[in-house]
Amino acid sequence: MRIFPVVLACVAVTALSACGGEDSSTRADSAATSAAPTPASSTPSTAPTSAAAAATVGEKDLCTSAKKINDEMKAKLVAAMQSSGDTNAQLAKILKELGGKVSALVATAGDGPAATALRQFSVEVTKAAAAPDPVTAADNPTMAKAGEDFNAACKAVGVTTVF
């Protein structure tokens, strides 16, 4: 169970870094995003194309949404670590939920660097959740690299994430 200290350290670092404030830029970005599809959808001949474009979230929105999902899962992870139950089973459940939510989010993403990295992270989280020992499975270089790549892509658009 050597990964528990690593997981707890990651949770602590994430909790501390989550105190940043991107709030005002997120609202402005959301308003711009929600206003953009309206003119395109008024043209009947391009309605299917604009519907697909409206369903695609931008990199900044993707990062902001992923950060919220990650924060929720980390809170659940902390609660699981503090409870007295089968930690592997609880972690598997949390990883499965994280994988499902991230996969659903990635389905709305475009092809930018954050979307690409989050897709890879989603694959790795899903694999770890299905493993007999999810703690060990989650501690792999591919998952770590996908998280680092996602963090870098999000930082480039002004959102601080810790995956």
C-alpha positions, 0 to 999 in steps of 0.5 A: 500500500505504498501508493496511499501516501502518494495519493494523500499528498496529491490530494493535499496539494490539490486542495491547496492549489484549488484556492486559486480564483479563475472565477471572473474569467470563467463567467466571461468565457461562458457568456461568450461561448453561449452567445456564439452559437446563436447566430449560426443556428438561425440559418436553417441550412446549417442547423446540423453543423451548428448543432455539432459546433454548439455541442463542442466545448472550448479548451478553457470550458473543458479545463474548467469543467474537468477541474470541477469533476476532479475536485468532486472526486478528490473530496470523495477520495479524502472521505474514502481515506478517512472512512473504515472500509475496503479502500480498494473497493472505494477507490475503484468506485471513485475511479470508475465515476471519475472515468465516466464523468471525464469520458462524458466530458471528453465526448463534447470536446474538440481536438485541442491539446487539453482534449487530447490529454484528457482523452488519454487520462480518461482511458487510463482512469477507466483501466485503473478502475477495472484493475484488481488493485486500482491503487497500483494501477492508478500509479502509472507513468502513462496516467501521470503524463496524461495528467501533466499534459492536461495541466499544461494545456489548461495552464496555457488557456488560463485554468490551473488544474492538478491531475 
